[in-house]
Amino acid sequence: MERRQFLAGVGALTVYGFAGAAEKAAPLRGPDVIFVPTPNEVVDTMLKMAAVTRKDTVYDLGCGDGRIVITAAQKFGARGVGIDIDPERIREATDNVSKAGVADRVKIVRGDLFQADISGATVVTLYLLTDLNLKLRPKLLKDLKPGTRIVSHAFSMGDWKPERTAEVGGTNIYLWRVPAPKG
Ligand SMILES: C[S@@+](CC[C@H](N)C(=O)[O-])C[C@H]1O[C@@H](n2cnc3c(N)ncnc32)[C@H](O)[C@@H]1O
């Protein structure tokens, strides 16, 4: 994907991590769930389960300190978009992207994950809560391309059966694939 196309995908939101990007965010509501980082070994397993490669664009919905999208870029060569509603997390993630030297491939966007444009994702990562996953599920099925992989740390999607599960350090990881539309 051209860098220009990649940047255009989130034009309506605040983009950090690229030279010249300026904050233009209106005040947003508070987070639906507090920041708890995914342990690094769980991050690695999530990205391996999704079979992430350099061809992928990984969206982390509620990106916290940015560790999932940074790892996707550093270890798997992917592009990443981290979306978070909390300005403190945005500052931290943007700083971490810069320190990790992946600002050409990872952007951090301030926004509400329920409103964000996620259509550019080929992989979506989640560490939310089961009720938030269930609330998000219709958007995932509507906005994502068939074949897009979704990986969730710890929380399931109710009656949507995962394609795979794994257990790392006592926590479950779930993988789904967006199906082709029926009919
Ligand atoms: C449990 S943390 C997960 C952080 C990161 N994904 C990880 O796995 O390390 C959840 C994150 O979601 C963010 N968040 C909560 N509600 C949100 C919303 N509606 N839109 C965007 N981000 C949200 C929080 O600010 C927090 O950083």
PDBQT file of the ligand as one rigid body, heavy atoms in Angstrom, charges set to zero:
ROOT
HETATM    1  C1  LIG A 201      -6.985  -3.265  28.494  1.00  0.00    +0.000 C 
HETATM    2  S1  LIG A 201      -6.232  -1.904  27.649  1.00  0.00    +0.000 S 
HETATM    3  C2  LIG A 201      -5.435  -2.739  26.275  1.00  0.00    +0.000 C 
HETATM    4  C3  LIG A 201      -4.240  -1.987  25.719  1.00  0.00    +0.000 C 
HETATM    5  C4  LIG A 201      -3.529  -2.666  24.563  1.00  0.00    +0.000 C 
HETATM    6  N1  LIG A 201      -4.443  -3.025  23.499  1.00  0.00    +0.000 N 
HETATM    7  C5  LIG A 201      -2.824  -3.910  25.030  1.00  0.00    +0.000 C 
HETATM    8  O1  LIG A 201      -3.367  -5.010  24.784  1.00  0.00    +0.000 OA
HETATM    9  O2  LIG A 201      -1.740  -3.799  25.634  1.00  0.00    +0.000 OA
HETATM   10  C6  LIG A 201      -7.684  -1.140  26.874  1.00  0.00    +0.000 C 
HETATM   11  C7  LIG A 201      -7.415   0.192  26.196  1.00  0.00    +0.000 C 
HETATM   12  O3  LIG A 201      -8.617   0.578  25.515  1.00  0.00    +0.000 OA
HETATM   13  C8  LIG A 201      -8.750   1.982  25.605  1.00  0.00    +0.000 C 
HETATM   14  N2  LIG A 201     -10.176   2.287  25.369  1.00  0.00    +0.000 N 
HETATM   15  C9  LIG A 201     -11.211   2.053  26.206  1.00  0.00    +0.000 A 
HETATM   16  N3  LIG A 201     -12.374   2.425  25.632  1.00  0.00    +0.000 NA
HETATM   17  C10 LIG A 201     -12.073   2.902  24.406  1.00  0.00    +0.000 A 
HETATM   18  C11 LIG A 201     -12.851   3.427  23.331  1.00  0.00    +0.000 A 
HETATM   19  N4  LIG A 201     -14.193   3.520  23.376  1.00  0.00    +0.000 N 
HETATM   20  N5  LIG A 201     -12.200   3.809  22.203  1.00  0.00    +0.000 NA
HETATM   21  C12 LIG A 201     -10.843   3.714  22.117  1.00  0.00    +0.000 A 
HETATM   22  N6  LIG A 201     -10.069   3.244  23.110  1.00  0.00    +0.000 NA
HETATM   23  C13 LIG A 201     -10.666   2.826  24.235  1.00  0.00    +0.000 A 
HETATM   24  C14 LIG A 201      -8.231   2.332  26.986  1.00  0.00    +0.000 C 
HETATM   25  O4  LIG A 201      -7.843   3.693  27.073  1.00  0.00    +0.000 OA
HETATM   26  C15 LIG A 201      -7.067   1.338  27.128  1.00  0.00    +0.000 C 
HETATM   27  O5  LIG A 201      -5.857   1.925  26.700  1.00  0.00    +0.000 OA
ENDROOT
TORSDOF 0
